[in-house]
Amino acid sequence: MGRVVLEVSNLRVQIKGDEGIARILDRIDFRLDQGRILGVVGESGCGKSTLIRTILGILPDGASIESGRIMFEGEDLLAFSESEMTRTVRGSRIGFIPQDPYLALNPLFKVGQQILEIMRWHARPMAGPGKPAEQHRKHLIALLRRVQLPDPEGALERYPHQFSGGQRQRLVIAAALACAPTLVIADEPTTALDVTTQQQILYLLRELVEEFSISMLFVTHDLSVVSELCDDLCVIYAGQSAEQGPVRAVLDAPEHPYTRALLACHPDRSSGFVGIPGAVPSPLRAPPGCRFAPRCPQAMPACTTRIAGMIPVADDHRVNCLLYEATLG
Amino acid sequence: MNDAAVVLELRDISVRLGGRRRWLLPAIPAFPAVSNVNLEINAGEILGLVGESGCGKTTLGRTVLGLQRESAGSIKLNGEIVTGLEPRDARRKRRAIHYVHQDAAAALDPWWSVGHALEEGLIIQGVPHKAERQQRMRDMLAAVGLDSDAAKRYPHELSGGQLRRIALARVLLLRPSIIILDEPTSGLDMSVQATILNLLLDLRQRLGLTYLFISHDLSVVRKLCDRVAIMYLGRIIEIAPAERIFTRPLHPYTQALLAAVPRLEPQHLSAPQIRGDLPTSAPATTGCSFAPRCPHALPLCAAQQPVLEIAETGHEIACHRWRELAQ
């Protein structure tokens, strides 16, 4: 396997609210290797956004990290100070593609101005002649041409509302890549798009990951998008890692009861319409042990008291389920 | 399905939106949101209306409902013409048709309890006795799979799936025979979506409903609908039984749309068949509206509008080249 770019282990995050303390993330474990796309899949409320915010160091007030490590290129991001994150990580070494590009762009400023400002703060000095501002401009125009935005020079002088949804997504992809990051985090970047546009964007992302030799954390709720785009997959349920492995291994032979149930719901797999009985527990009243236990057809008494931790079942395929503890020996 | 009675018939429906004259300035032309749509819906059928955002599916739904006035054409409901009326009268004539909004949370008033929201419809429809209204509400909540406790709750206390059930219950209380479902599962998780779709199938059976199912989620449409109409920029470009649309699509746009759907089973992410985005300005009036993005377009396509022709019983297609391309 390649070099590890991002490794999250035993991450626990809690948020204090009016109604008490909610443990939003409870033992998240996954690993992203160089040059690969890792899909992080979970249903709404499973902690996907909190996970992204923890990695980027932008947790909301009241949230605190209880335990865990986030190793990024050999350094623990949790040990970084706020100003170190701003100066050396966010925007420069980690790029971010948001879910809603319209909310991410300021409607009052020209897009060129906005992206060039990011570059002014975060881009590393470039080789070659010219002032940095001119180099940045040239680099950005080349990047916009690469993401197939029509008329890149003219685009810099236009405002966000003058672009279509697909074009805005291309703009924020270019913005995420502008400072040559090694890791790009994408938060459901295609949910708001139509299927034909979604296909174009997914295809573009795939090409860019290879071309710029970046690694990508692709957060989504859509298993079919993961199947088309990603190399590896990590399934999260109610703030707990359920299963991680190569995409085909997990989708073709899911090991965790939750992954199996989730795949059985998918219209491509089921003949009728199948759901999962019960509901996702509120993090305020999460059951102890495995959080899927109350809905799990294979739950054992021990499931309600503790969780297994990631147990390897094959090369790079790990499951967080007590059913596999016996195989561990 | 062929011998079933036609409950709703649309003939040459066109809707133009916006447009106004300005003093001393050139007029802003109206935007043709829906153009020359012909559609028949049979009793008990689920007709899927599929297209990308901005293609006019919601406008067509609103026109059928009577909220939007058609610019041309006629609509027959159970054999009676219900068009050519002011919106208020049009709505009154079309009591049998109801509409379930895409965003259930936005469709409910956050200051009203669910019971209050449900009761309002019954009061407007003139059910005089409170006891009867309460009874019908309890029955309907049970029918959509909720406790009668839900009536005391407020929208923010309910989950996405529960809100969809409330939105359905509110419409079903009015005893419609045709329901327009606008993206009823968008934004729901896969495991919740399945329960809502099952509920829709179950209710159709029990209450003898007919659905116009507006959606862009093709995997759901394939499973749920009997027939599917594909719209592109305000026109229906292909219509066929669901299984046929998915196994033998004829229109290049339908083919590109189906190829773009991500799938769970192994396949390589294919290069997009069509480039560019859906145009947002008014489409070219002379030729096929898909011609500028179509990989098979000829000069003829840009010059002349193709009309729907019958490819096979129940399968209609609007494309100049479908015969050659089918080979």
Interface residues (C-beta under 8 A of the other chain):
Chain A: E43 S44 S164 G165 G166 Q167 D194 V195 T196 T197 Q198 Q199 Q200 L202 Y203 R206 H221 D222 L223 S224 V225 S227 E228 L229 R248 L251 D252 A261 L262 L263 C265 H266 P267 D268 R269 S270 G272 F273 V274 G275 I276 A279
Chain B: E52 S53 S159 G160 D189 M190 S191 V192 Q193 A194 T195 L197 N198 L201 H216 L218 S219 V220 R222 K223 A256 L257 A259 A260 V261 P262 R263 L264 E265 P266 Q267 L269 S270 A271 P272 I274 R275 D277 L278 T280
